[in-house]
Amino acid sequence: MRTTPILEVEGVSKRFGKFQALTGVSVAFAPNMLTAIIGPNGAGKSTFFNVVSGAFPPSEGRVRFRGRDITGMAQHEFARIGIAKSFQITNVFKQLSAHENVRVAAQMRTARFSLLRPRASLGELSDKADALLQRVGLWAVRGKPATDLAHGQQRALEVAMALASEPQLLLMDEPTAGMSPEETVVMMDLISSLASERTVVLVEHKMKLVMGICQRLIVLHHGAFLAEGTPADIRANAEVKRVYLGQH
Ligand SMILES: Nc1ncnc2c1ncn2[C@@H]1O[C@H](COP(=O)(O)OP(=O)(O)OP(=O)(O)O)[C@@H](O)[C@H]1O
């Protein structure tokens, strides 16, 4: 990789008891690119995502963000250093409006930084929330309680909340899971546009979905690295076809 990577995963393995879910995975991610981690069922994609996003530490290996070792770092530190993850639907306060949810997310960021800079005023937070809601296409429903939003809109709300921390790296786990075809198109367009401003790494089971929007794909199989490359490279890779495309 010619540019200095923003995220480096080095020799990462993960065991659950005797089960080896990941084995020695090493990959690096260039800044401001959209990369998808793909692979068939049980390939280790979610485990990879959880290790990289700090949900649990790897059994072996290191994860580095902008050169800093973040292996095993506490979850709450991630937003502070510039990493956000979506989707944890549980983060949405169902009774609050879309606007209030994003404002709270933005407020949490300024609270974290309050020692370093003055707290933002309510007006500033409100403006920021509005801008983010516009960014993810939820302006029209900003006043609605989150619970009344369609599934796709709730997920877009999660994205707006994740963006409130102004991340340099956005990690997304199956962002279109459970979405209708129409909602999927909207979300894919959104992800594509977000990736022009920051690094986005997404985990996706459905390879076809990401082929059109990702610059790079990483394929896992049986918990190990199988291949990486552009969508065209991956489409032409006989081994990938065998283990992955053959199933669909
Ligand atoms: N907490 C756990 N305890 C035990 N085994 C686990 C645990 N989490 C995952 N596994 C196993 O690790 C393997 C990889 O699972 P993982 O969820 O990472 O795969 P995946 O590629 O995301 O699959 P899918 O596309 O089906 O979601 C699977 O065989 C799974 O059963």
PDBQT file of the ligand as one rigid body, heavy atoms in Angstrom, charges set to zero:
ROOT
HETATM    1  N1  LIG A 301     -19.037 -15.750  20.857  1.00  0.00    +0.000 N 
HETATM    2  C1  LIG A 301     -18.788 -16.845  20.136  1.00  0.00    +0.000 A 
HETATM    3  N2  LIG A 301     -18.606 -18.029  20.709  1.00  0.00    +0.000 NA
HETATM    4  C2  LIG A 301     -18.347 -19.142  19.977  1.00  0.00    +0.000 A 
HETATM    5  N3  LIG A 301     -18.256 -19.161  18.632  1.00  0.00    +0.000 NA
HETATM    6  C3  LIG A 301     -18.455 -17.993  17.994  1.00  0.00    +0.000 A 
HETATM    7  C4  LIG A 301     -18.720 -16.777  18.700  1.00  0.00    +0.000 A 
HETATM    8  N4  LIG A 301     -18.852 -15.779  17.780  1.00  0.00    +0.000 NA
HETATM    9  C5  LIG A 301     -18.682 -16.361  16.577  1.00  0.00    +0.000 A 
HETATM   10  N5  LIG A 301     -18.441 -17.678  16.704  1.00  0.00    +0.000 N 
HETATM   11  C6  LIG A 301     -18.184 -18.623  15.607  1.00  0.00    +0.000 C 
HETATM   12  O1  LIG A 301     -17.138 -18.093  14.818  1.00  0.00    +0.000 OA
HETATM   13  C7  LIG A 301     -17.385 -18.349  13.433  1.00  0.00    +0.000 C 
HETATM   14  C8  LIG A 301     -17.319 -17.031  12.689  1.00  0.00    +0.000 C 
HETATM   15  O2  LIG A 301     -18.485 -16.293  13.052  1.00  0.00    +0.000 OA
HETATM   16  P1  LIG A 301     -18.757 -14.817  12.540  1.00  0.00    +0.000 P 
HETATM   17  O3  LIG A 301     -20.071 -14.408  13.105  1.00  0.00    +0.000 OA
HETATM   18  O4  LIG A 301     -17.578 -13.958  12.804  1.00  0.00    +0.000 OA
HETATM   19  O5  LIG A 301     -18.879 -15.079  10.975  1.00  0.00    +0.000 OA
HETATM   20  P2  LIG A 301     -19.558 -14.175   9.863  1.00  0.00    +0.000 P 
HETATM   21  O6  LIG A 301     -18.633 -14.222   8.687  1.00  0.00    +0.000 OA
HETATM   22  O7  LIG A 301     -19.911 -12.859  10.410  1.00  0.00    +0.000 OA
HETATM   23  O8  LIG A 301     -20.849 -15.009   9.513  1.00  0.00    +0.000 OA
HETATM   24  P3  LIG A 301     -22.321 -14.528   9.088  1.00  0.00    +0.000 P 
HETATM   25  O9  LIG A 301     -22.223 -13.999   7.687  1.00  0.00    +0.000 OA
HETATM   26  O10 LIG A 301     -23.081 -15.820   9.127  1.00  0.00    +0.000 OA
HETATM   27  O11 LIG A 301     -22.768 -13.526  10.084  1.00  0.00    +0.000 OA
HETATM   28  C9  LIG A 301     -18.746 -19.041  13.348  1.00  0.00    +0.000 C 
HETATM   29  O12 LIG A 301     -18.532 -20.412  13.165  1.00  0.00    +0.000 OA
HETATM   30  C10 LIG A 301     -19.391 -18.748  14.671  1.00  0.00    +0.000 C 
HETATM   31  O13 LIG A 301     -20.233 -19.814  15.071  1.00  0.00    +0.000 OA
ENDROOT
TORSDOF 0
